[in-house]
Amino acid sequence: LLAEAGWQMRDGVLIGAGGEPFTIEFLSRVPAEQRRLLPYVDALTALGIESLIRVVEGAQYANRLRNRDYDAFIRIGDFGLPPWELHLAFHSQAVDAPLSFNHAGISHPAVDALVDAAKAASTLDSMAAACRALDRVLLWSFYQIPLDAVDDPHLVYWDKFGRPQREAEATYLSPFPDGWWYDEAKAARIEIAN
């Protein structure tokens, strides 16, 4: 793809038709985010792409995002329910809206339709379907790179909780662990397995 676009490798550096190197700057506001980005930077270096991770303080980060003064930026987070934040983050109406989070400038009719469908959903299943479809459109439109995605997530859990036989026997206390329904039989299975 890079060769088709006119880029050629010279001495380990990807050079464009005008003789300029391919460079990209990643904007971050948290120094610890560099660790998450380094494997990606290493992969770009192997392709001959010069990469720079620029860490700036919060106000400069916000201003550069607002003015779209970046090549790429790191954004961590997810969206809650109901998905009203999707409008501010991805909808065309939010591209130039003050205080929106559509920093990538996404303006795509399919994205707009799926955001509207998620917001208008009357059931959790229909909202989840719209959000899954939106996720696919965003991913395959290459607006985002999922840095933390893993093929097989490592998940460990302890199934030592249950519910009382009758709701009337339940004790609704808070906080942890008194408000949980601890099942001694399930917990014993965990101890045996260890």
MOJO-V338633 format. One record per pair of residues at least 24 apart in sequence whose ideal C-beta (glycine too) atoms are under 7 Angstrom apart, sorted by the first residue. I is the first residue (numbers start at 0). J is the second residue. If there is no record, write none. Layout:
# MOJO-V338633
i=I j=J
i=I j=J
This chain:
# MOJO-V338633
i=8 j=47
i=11 j=47
i=12 j=47
i=13 j=46
i=13 j=47
i=13 j=48
i=20 j=49
i=21 j=47
i=21 j=48
i=21 j=49
i=22 j=49
i=23 j=48
i=23 j=50
i=23 j=70
i=23 j=71
i=24 j=51
i=24 j=53
i=24 j=69
i=24 j=70
i=25 j=50
i=25 j=52
i=25 j=53
i=25 j=71
i=25 j=72
i=25 j=73
i=26 j=53
i=26 j=55
i=26 j=60
i=26 j=63
i=26 j=69
i=26 j=71
i=26 j=72
i=27 j=52
i=27 j=53
i=27 j=54
i=27 j=73
i=28 j=54
i=28 j=55
i=28 j=56
i=28 j=57
i=28 j=60
i=30 j=54
i=32 j=73
i=35 j=146
i=35 j=147
i=36 j=73
i=36 j=146
i=39 j=144
i=39 j=146
i=64 j=102
i=67 j=102
i=67 j=104
i=72 j=102
i=82 j=117
i=82 j=118
i=82 j=126
i=82 j=130
i=83 j=118
i=85 j=114
i=85 j=117
i=85 j=118
i=86 j=114
i=86 j=118
i=89 j=114
i=89 j=137
i=90 j=114
i=103 j=142
i=105 j=142
i=107 j=140
i=109 j=136
i=110 j=136
i=110 j=137
i=157 j=189
i=158 j=185
i=159 j=185
i=159 j=186
i=159 j=189
i=161 j=185
